[in-house]
Amino acid sequence: MPQLDTSTWFITIVSMIVTLFIVFQLKISKHLYPCNPEPKSAVSMKQPTPWEKKWTKIYSPLSLPQQ
């Protein structure tokens, strides 16, 4: 029964890893990343919403009178 020749395995595996590394580096370098978000100006015009103009009370079911 012939022996399995493993003398070329090392160079095959190493070359495959190097090739994969190069391919992934090229893929990543072509990717366009979004720009960093710029902070908005601290002065902003706040418009009051209808529910901020009036006072409302939220009643809990336990605080309602018994019927």
C-alpha positions as a Python dict, from the first residue, in 0.01 Angstrom:
ca = {
    (1, 'M'): (0, 0, 0),
    (2, 'P'): (160, 334, -104),
    (3, 'Q'): (233, 606, 149),
    (4, 'L'): (52, 938, 129),
    (5, 'D'): (296, 1208, 19),
    (6, 'T'): (253, 1499, 263),
    (7, 'S'): (566, 1691, 166),
    (8, 'T'): (370, 1959, -24),
    (9, 'W'): (96, 2010, 232),
    (10, 'F'): (278, 2279, 427),
    (11, 'I'): (345, 2506, 127),
    (12, 'T'): (-10, 2448, -2),
    (13, 'I'): (-171, 2546, 329),
    (14, 'V'): (57, 2846, 380),
    (15, 'S'): (-2, 2975, 27),
    (16, 'M'): (-379, 2930, 70),
    (17, 'I'): (-376, 3131, 394),
    (18, 'V'): (-168, 3409, 237),
    (19, 'T'): (-401, 3421, -65),
    (20, 'L'): (-709, 3441, 156),
    (21, 'F'): (-550, 3719, 359),
    (22, 'I'): (-473, 3919, 44),
    (23, 'V'): (-822, 3866, -98),
    (24, 'F'): (-989, 3979, 224),
    (25, 'Q'): (-761, 4283, 248),
    (26, 'L'): (-859, 4383, -104),
    (27, 'K'): (-1229, 4333, -29),
    (28, 'I'): (-1208, 4543, 286),
    (29, 'S'): (-1008, 4820, 119),
    (30, 'K'): (-1274, 4858, -153),
    (31, 'H'): (-1555, 4892, 103),
    (32, 'L'): (-1687, 5246, 147),
    (33, 'Y'): (-1744, 5329, 511),
    (34, 'P'): (-1988, 5607, 608),
    (35, 'C'): (-1841, 5931, 737),
    (36, 'N'): (-1826, 6000, 1108),
    (37, 'P'): (-2142, 6175, 1226),
    (38, 'E'): (-2093, 6545, 1284),
    (39, 'P'): (-2229, 6691, 1608),
    (40, 'K'): (-2525, 6918, 1551),
    (41, 'S'): (-2524, 7274, 1672),
    (42, 'A'): (-2609, 7314, 2041),
    (43, 'V'): (-2869, 7583, 1969),
    (44, 'S'): (-3187, 7422, 1847),
    (45, 'M'): (-3533, 7569, 1820),
    (46, 'K'): (-3763, 7366, 2045),
    (47, 'Q'): (-4127, 7377, 1947),
    (48, 'P'): (-4371, 7285, 2222),
    (49, 'T'): (-4590, 6989, 2147),
    (50, 'P'): (-4963, 6989, 2234),
    (51, 'W'): (-4919, 6751, 2528),
    (52, 'E'): (-4652, 6975, 2682),
    (53, 'K'): (-4884, 7278, 2687),
    (54, 'K'): (-5139, 7134, 2925),
    (55, 'W'): (-5117, 6934, 3245),
    (56, 'T'): (-5260, 6587, 3239),
    (57, 'K'): (-5298, 6329, 3510),
    (58, 'I'): (-5274, 5957, 3454),
    (59, 'Y'): (-5504, 5766, 3685),
    (60, 'S'): (-5400, 5429, 3813),
    (61, 'P'): (-5683, 5171, 3816),
    (62, 'L'): (-5630, 5118, 4190),
    (63, 'S'): (-5685, 5487, 4270),
    (64, 'L'): (-6022, 5507, 4092),
    (65, 'P'): (-6334, 5498, 4311),
    (66, 'Q'): (-6508, 5165, 4350),
    (67, 'Q'): (-6820, 5118, 4138),
}
